[in-house]
Amino acid sequence: MTSAPVDPSLVPPAVRAADVEALADEFGTPLFVYDEDALRQRCRAYVGALGTGNVAYAAKAFLCTAMARLVADEGLHLDVATGGEQHVALQAGFPADRLVVHGNNKSDDELDAALRAGAGRIVADSSDELDRLERRSAALGVTPTVLVRTTPGVEAHTHEYIETGTEDSKFGFTVTGGIALDAARRVAASPVLRFGGLHCHIGSQIQRLDPWGHAVAALAAVADHLDAPVDELSLAGGLGARYLAEDPPLDVEDYADALRGAVREHWPARLATPRLLVEPGRSIAAPCAVTLYRVGTVKEIPGVGTYVAVDGGMSDNPRPVLYGAGYEAYLPGRIAEERPLRCRVVGKHCEQGDVIVADAALPGGVRPGDLLATPATGAYGYSMASNYNKVPRPAVVFLRDGRARVVVRRETFDDLVRLDVVGD
């Protein structure tokens, strides 16, 4: 972390141009502010690099009705991991045949909902799930397209909690021992399932391109022993986002070229080249938003350091607590100033670990009432938000053409007791 002004490329253009002080006054803080055009441009970059119909936005990164409609407008598919995500998508009018249904422990109700809706693909994650999927498909008289999720044993060079392609994973069928091959053969032979192809997800926030080559090689070995054609090869998501000034920029075209190159290198020559699918989430949503906070307390501890406490925290961004994730911080009203003050930006929760930016750089003279922002919070901020300490979740606004619209309203104290059941 340097004392230089925040890198302006970390702040979405519409946010840089906006009067964020006025937004904070109108909508309150904490506040998630998304640049809608930037979201659309990120979607278009993926479609341009990989083709229409080959990109599914990963809803877990950030989903609400407006986001589902934006993704639909841009022609992407939508990757949903739970019945709740699917419900939001369908309520938003998202086309069911463009849904990719994930999850490592799908319930019968979730499978039934996907089958009845006519979901375009279901990604099978276990033998138990295949048992249920065959029973439910037969009972409902439908033949879903199924991708078999594999765990190829690939080191993705990311945090262990978001590394999903190693053999010690709760997700998918391991390649070792022929388990993934057996699952693919089972789906291909099933009278009530259609084998669509192979799937893997090796991790998240990956900042190197070579791990996907290893993944393709492992899946190619499975395909080489199958009698059925592999129409689709999904390499899911995982491309990293740029959170800090020193993080490397990751180009979507380079990523797409690396995936296609891996398929050319490793796919068996005797087999038809499969259609390539991806499921980006973080790399679309993260760079397109900032979170606005109000500073409430500045506490200088001699010989220790300075704490700058804001009106949010781990309830609107748990990533620093969960993964030690790093963020920048800046004062929007002083965005071009040097940031010589080394401090820790913390939240208002009753946890010493409630840290938003562990090693922040801010301009000198930070005071209570100042507006503070953290960029690159568009993914896994609001979607992982909680009501810890009974703190209402923030509002979300989309900015476009100089206008702001609320797409998720701020929770109220009344919302905190809305689900309570009070007996006599």
Disulfide bonds with the S-S distance in Angstrom:
none
